[in-house]
Amino acid sequence: MATEGGFAPERALVQSDGDTSGAGAFIELEIDRGRLQAIVDEAGVVLMRTAFSTIVRESKDFTCAILTIDGGTVVQSAQSIPAFLGTITHTAREILTQYSLAEWKPGDIIGTNDPWLGTGHLFDLTLFAPVFVDGKIVALAGVVAHLPDVGGRGRDAAAAEIFEEGLRVPPIRFASNQGLDVALSRLIQANVRLPEQVMGDISALLNSLGKIAERLASLCAEITIERFHYTCRELAKRTEAYMRNAILTIPDGTYQSILAAERIGHLSFTVKLHVTIEGDRVLVDFAGSSPQVPAGVNVALSFTTAYTVYGLKCLLAPALPLNEGIFAPIQVIAPAGSIVNSRFPAAGSARSSVGHFIPTLLFDALAEVVPHDCIAECGAPRPLLNLRGTDTDRGAFSPLIIAAGGFGARSTKDGPSCLAFPTNTECAPIEMIEATAPVLFREKELITDSGGAGLFRGGLGQRVVVECLADHAEAFVRAQRLRRPAKGILGGRPGGLAAIIVNGKAVYSPLRKIRLRKGDTIAIHSPGGGGYGTPTSRARDLVTEDVQNGYVSSEKAVALYGAQLEKGAVKEGVGDD
């Protein structure tokens, strides 16, 4: 792994082009980067504190960014969704082809939720505002957030075409110096189930953009516009240099991985990738992947690219701040009309059901050449439960309940339990969901034996049981790994399977709408992560601790780890030679 140069604390960026200008210039650059980072982090706090929906306020499904005038990413808020890290640049450049900089005026906010121009599904709204200093645009402020509703089928993954999934807004001016466009506001409110939450979140996004523009204009006035532009160029240059240096540590060659015949309800699909390393460049080709399907699990190329780059960043440069430089040495291609490069009018509301496999497929492809940097498969995609209906007291409700699975084991540590990957959305607090929707959480607990056995154990999945308190409701569940567990690595065992259980009966079709009455229950089991290394190599004291904590049953301790219980402790099996 490359370790020269870079950002604090471990100097994560090399000096570019043999620059030997000394520590002073580097420190100045790092200070400027830190101040830019502080701006987008503050904007993120503004967004969280003013948003109406739990998906933004509690689960933090958003990002805030500063971009160059040509759409290149400079910095993004520390609290950001990995997919948005990769798609926001794509969206900015698409919008700039339709709205030239000469058309932007102070107060303008332009955005879209078009899946192929944005993040791959209608729920995510991306907005941009110009940052003016001395009458000239010096940068773009950008925000992305998951809206609580977009009409149509909502989170139902059974749509055959995008027309069924909700309101699609092409690149359009959302606001001007006169405020939010009144006609557009009326149009949106007329097409969603939760107009107060949706418009409240959009207002919060506008607040966040305003904060970025205000703070950045003030910074540019202090340090000069020229120094700001220099900082943008230098950050991208140094980041690219570091990323290329890291790629050089992988032997040249082509490596491949395949997710074959994965099922979603009655549909099956294959995702295949080839990773070609040639010097300091990477080509990831998804040739051989299935054609797009008549369900909401298709993935737009922007989303595929985002998680491909994110997976490579996790392997090669986990501490490196993300900006335009990371994308330069990486090329992603996929057959047009495939499940990982969908074409209009493909549905895609549940694109994470396929897209979240991509980073682990990359790890699988490169495991032989970078075994110490790869992890076992995670319990991803994590299950999502959406209950929808109208309650006499609360009105319309549509909470999203996230049940994160177990993380894959690593080469030096067990996988954390109930930790989402590759996304980082958080589970909204139970109390918050119960206060805003007619639901009652009956159980929320770790599932014993769900972490894959290994030298290091996979993280555990969780069991979440929700009771419906409304007279009538509809439930939509997105779940994968109902039949195919997360794989272990280098001899590690697979993690536990996911499950959907309605009133005690297992359901195997995530595409099916589930109708609930008062008192009905839905149990969601999230999948566990795979193990790393041979289970019988695991330290005896760790096995003992796992049994005592309830992570591993005494039966599995004997069967998988080659140990036996004696007087409450775990000891090596007497049959071992």
N, C-alpha and C positions, 0 to 999 in steps of 0.2 A: 504493500500500500504506500502511496506517496504521502510524505509527511512534511515536505518543505513549505515554508512561507505561510502567510495567511492571516485570517481573522482571529481575534482573541476568543476563547482563552488559549487555543493551541495553534494559532497562526495558520488558519485553514486555507489561506490562499497564497500561491507562489507569487513572487515578483514577476511581472510580465516583461517579455522581450529583453531579459537580462538586466532589468532596471536595478541599478546599484545606488540610487539617490539617497539611501540612508534611512534610518529609523524615523526621522522627523516627518518625511513625506508620508510614510506608511501610517504613522500615528494620526496625522491630520486626516488621511483618508478614512481611517477607522472611526475617528470622532464624527466625521460627516455621515458615515453610514449609520452609526448609532443614533444620530439625531433624526435621520430619515426613518429609521426603524421605530423610533419613539412616536413619530407622527402617525404611522399606520396603526401602531398598537393603541394609541389614544383613540383613534377613530373606531377601532374594534370595541373598546370599552363603551364609547358613545352608542354604538349600534346595539350592544347587548342590553344596556340600561334603558333604551328607549323602545326596543322591539316589543311587540304585543304577543307573538307566538312563542310557545315553548321550544319549538325546533330551532329558533334563532337565539332566544334569550337563555335557555337552559342547555340545549344540546350543542349550541355554538356552530351551527351549520352555515358558515359564511367565510368570507375573506375580505380584506381591505388592502389596497395596493396603490403604489405610485408607479406610473409608467412614463416612458419617454414619449415624445410627440409622434414617433412612428410606431408606438404600441408595444415597445419592449419593456419587460418587467424590470424594475429597479429594486424595490423591496416590497414584501408582503407581510401582513401582520403575523406575529408569532402564533396566534390562534387562527389557523387557516386550515381549510379542508384540502388534502393533497390534490384532489381532482381539480379544484379551482386554481391551484398554483400553476397548473399546466394549461388550463383553458382560457384564462383571462387575456393572455397575450393574443391568442387566436381570435377571440371575440373583438378585441380592440382593433386589430388589423382588418377584420371583416367590416366593421362599422366605418373605419376610415376610408374604405373604398366607396362607401355610399354617402358619407358626410365628410367633405374635405375640411381641413383645419380652417380654411377661409370662411366656412359657413358657421363655425362655432362662435357664440357670443357669451359674454359674462352672464352667468346664471343658467346657461343651457345644461341640460342633463339628457343624454341620449342612451338608450339601452334596448335590450331585447331578451326574450326567453326562448328564441328559436333554437331547437336542439342542435342543429347542424352548424349554427353560428356560435353557439354557446357551449353548455356543459353536457349536452346529450339528452336532457329531458326538460319538459315544460316547467317543472317546479322551480328551477333556478333562474332568478332574474339577475342579469348583469347590467350595471349602469356605469356611465362615465361622465365626468365633468371636466372641462378645461381649467387649467390653473393659469391665470393671467398675472403677469408681473410687468409693470410699465407698459401696459396695453398690448403685450405679446403673450402668446401661449407658450409656456416653458415646459409643461408636462400635462399628463392626464391623471386625474384621480379616478380610481376604479373600485367598485364594490360588487360582490356577488353574495346572494343569500337565497336559501331555500324557502319558498313561500308556503304557508300552511295549506293552501288550496288553489287550484287553477281551474276548477269546474270539471266538466266531462266525467269520466270514470274515476278521476282522482288517482289513488294509489292502486287501483285494480290493474293487475298485470295482464288481463285477458284481452285487452284491446287488440284488434287486428291491424288498425291503422292509427296514425297520429290524430286524425280528425275526431276520434272517440275520446282522446285523452284530456282535452281541455282547451283553454284559450291560448292561441299562439300569436304572440305579438312580434311583428317584424321590427327591425331597427327603426326607432321612432323617437321623437323628442318628447320625453316625459315631463319636462319642466323647463321654464325659462325664468328670466328675472321677475316675471309676474307670479311665479310659483308653479305648483303642480297643474298640469293641463286638466281642466275641468271635464272636458268631453271624454278624455281617456280614462279619467277616474270613474266616471259614470259607467263607461263601458266595462271596465274591470269589475266593478261592484255588482253589475248585473249578471255576471257570468261565474261568480264564485259562491260557495256555500258559507264562507266565513268572511264577509266583506270588511267587518271591523278589524279583524286580525290582519287581513291582507293589506288593507290600506294603512294600518298602523305600522306594519313592517316596512312598507314602501316609504312612509314618512321617516322612519328610523334610518333607512338607507340614504335618504336625502340629507339627513342630519350628519351622517358619517362622511359623505362626500364633501359637505360644506366644511367640516373640521379639517379634512386633509388639505383642501384648497387654501383655507385660511392659514394653517400652520406652515405649509410649504411656501406660500407667497412671502410670509414673514421671514422664513429662513433664507430664501433667495435674496431678499432685500439686505440681509445681514452679511451673507458670505459672498454675494454676487452671483448673477445668473451663470457667468462663465465657469465659476468654480463648481456650481451644481452640475452643469453639463459634463465637466471633466470627471467629477465623481461618478456619474452614471456610466461613462465610457470605461473608466478604469476598473470599476467593480465588475463589469461584464467581461473585460479583458482578462483580469486576474482569475475570475471564476472559471472561465473557459480554459485557461492554462492549467489550472489545478485539475479540472475534470479530465482533460486530455492526458495529463500525467498519470492520473489514477487508472485510466483505461489501458495505458501501456503496461500495467502490472498483470493484465490477463493475457495469456498466450494467444497468439493469432489462431483463428480457426472458426468453424461454424458449429454451434451447439444448439440442440433442439429439445423441445419439451412438448407434450401433448396432453390435453384434457379431452379424453375420448368419450363420446356417448353420454355426456352428462345430461341429466333429465330435469325438465321443469314441467310437472304435470304429465301430459301426454306427448310433449315435445322432447326431442333429444337433439343435442348439438355437440360439435367438436370445436375446440380452440387449439390451434397449432401455431407454434412460433419457432423461428430460427434466429439465433443470435450470431451474427458474424462480426468478429473482432478483427480489424485490420489496422494495425498500428495504434494510432490514437483516436480511431473512429469506431462507431458502433452502428450496425444496421440491424434492425429488428423487423423481420418479415413474417407476417401472419398468413402466408400462403398455405392453403390446405384447410383453413377454417370453414365452418359450415356457412351456407347462404343465410341471409336474414330470415327470420321466422315470423308468422302471423301472431305475435304476442309482444307484450311490452318489455322484452328483455334484450332488444337489439341495442348495439353500442355505436354511437357516432365516433368517427375517427379522432375527434378532439379529445374525447374521454379515454379512448384507447391509448393515444399518445401520452396523455397526462400520466396515466398509471404505469406506462412503460418507462417513462423518464423517471418517475418517482421510485420505481423498483430499482433501477440502476443507481439512482442517487443513494438509496438505502444501502446498497452493497458497496459502492465505491467512495462515497463522500457524505456520510450521514451528518457530519457536523457543518457542512458547507451551506451558507445561506443561499436560498434559491433566487436566482435572477436570470436574465437572458443568456448569460454565458453558459449555463448548464445545458441548454438545448442545442448549442452550436455543433458539438461533435456527435450528436445522436440523430439518426434518421429512422422513422417509423413508417412502414408501408403495409397495406392490407388490401385484399381484393375488394373492389367496389361492389357494394351489394351484399357483402358478407356480414356475419353477425357481429364482427368487430369493426366494420366500416359501412354502416347502414346507409341506405339511400331513401329519400322521400318516396312514399309517405310512411315509412316504417314506424311502428310504435316503439317507444323506448322509456316509458315511465319507470320501469324496474331495471334500467340498464346496469345497475350495480350487481344484479344477480349473475351477470356474466363478467362484467368489467373488473370486479373485485378479485377474480381469479388471476389476473394478469401478473401482478408482482410475484406471487408464489410460483407461477409457471416460469418466470425468469430465474428465480432462485433454483428451481429444479433443474433448469437447463445448465446453469453455471456451477452447480454444487460440486462437481468433480474437480473444477479448477480453482475454486475459491471456497473450499469446504468450511473454513473457520469463520467466514463472513456470512455464510448462508444460515438460515434458520429452517426448521421443519415447517410444514404447512400449518397455517393458522386456521382457527375455526371461523373461516370467512368464506363467502359472504355471511355477515351476521344476520340473524332473523329480525324482521320488522313486523310489528303488529299494529294495524290501524283499525280502530273502532270508529264507526261513523253513524250518525243519526241525529235525531232532534229530541231534546228533553224538555219537559214542561217547565222546569225551573231554570235550566241553564241555556235553553235554546239549542242551536246547532252545535254539535261537538264533533271533533275529528282528531283526537290525540294520536301521536305516533309514539309507540312504545318500542324501545330498542333493547334487544337482548344480546349483548356482545358475547362472542365466543372466546375460547381460550387461545392464547398466543402460542405460536410454535416454539419449541425448546431451542435454545441457542447452544453454541459450542462450549460455553462456560457457565451457563445459568439455566434454571428452569424457566419455562415460559410463564409470564404473568397470567392470572386467571381473569376472565371476563374483561378483556381489553380489546377494543375494536381495532381491526386492521383489514385492509390498508387505509380505510378512512379513520378519522379520529373524532367522530361525533360522539358526544357524551349522552348517557342515559339521563333523561330529565328526572328529577326527584319524584319519588312516588307521591309524596304529599302534594306536589304541584299538579300532577295529573289528576289525582283524586279530587282536588279542589275545583278543577275546571271541567271535569267530565264525569258522567254517572258510571264510574267503575270502582271496583274495590280490589286491591291486590291481596290475594290470599296467601301467596308464597313468593319468596324470592331468595333462592339459596343456591349454593354450589352443588354440582352433581358429582358425587363420589365416583371415582374410577373413570371420569370422562377425559382426563389428561393422558395423552399417549405415553406409555412407559418408555424409559430410556435411561442412559447414563445421566441425562438431564430430562426431566419430565415436562411434557407439554402442559400448558395452562388449562385449567378446568373450565368447562362450560357452566351455564346456570339454568335453573328451572324457574320460570316466572309463570304464576297462575293468576289470571285476572277474571273476576266475576262481573257480569253485566248487570247493572242496576237499573237500566232503562227498560221500558216495556218492550221496545223493539230496537234492534241495532244491526248493522252490517259489519262484518269483520273481513279484513283483507290481510293475508299473511304472506310475506316473502321469506322463503327459507330454502336454502340449498343444503347439501350434505345430508339429505334424508336417507340416502342409501350408500353414499360414497364418503367415507370419513376423510379427515385431513391426514395426509401421509406423514410418516416419520421419515427421518433422514439418517443415513449411515448406520442402519440397524435399529433405529428407533421404531416403536410401534405406533399405529394410527390412533388418533383421538376418538372420542365418543361421537356418535351420530346426533344429528339434530332431530327434532320431533315436533309435530303439531298435534295436540290432543284436545279434542272438543268433547266435553262432557264424558271424559274417560275413554273416548274412541279415537284411535290414530287416524289422521288425515294425511294423504300423500300427494295432494294436488294443490300447490300454492296458487294456481291460477283460479281456483274456485272461490266464489263469494260464499261466505259463511253467514247464515242468518241466525241471529241470537234473540232470545227472549230473556226477560228478567230472571236472574238466578242461574243462567247458563254460564259455564266456565270454559276458558281456553287456557291450556298450558303450553308454553313454548319452551322447548329444550334447545339451548344453543350448543353448537358443536365444540368439542374440545380440540386443543392443538396437538400436533404430532410430537413424538419424542425424538431426542437426538442421541444417537449412540446405543450400544447394546444394553438392554435393561439390567442384565446380570452384573454389569460393571458399576452399577450405581452404588455409592457408598452406603453401608449398612445403617449408619446413623440417620441418613436422609430418608431411607425407607421407613425406619422407626418413627421419625418425625411425621412423615406423610400419613401413616396409619393413625397415630395419635391425634392428628389434626382432622381426620376424616376425609383426607384427600384420596387416599387409597384404602380399599378394604383389605382385611387380613387375608381373604381368599386370593385376591389379585397379587398381594405381596408374595404369597407362596408361588402362585402359578406363573407370574411374569418376571418377578425379581429373584426367583430362586431362593427365597427365604421362608422361614417358618416361625410361627408365634410360639413363645414359651413364657408363661407368666407375664403376659402383657407386653413383652418385648419382641422384637423381630431379630432373629439370628440367622446366620447362614445355614442353608439346607444341609442336613446331615449326609445326604447322598453325594455332595460335591467332592470331587477328587482333586 
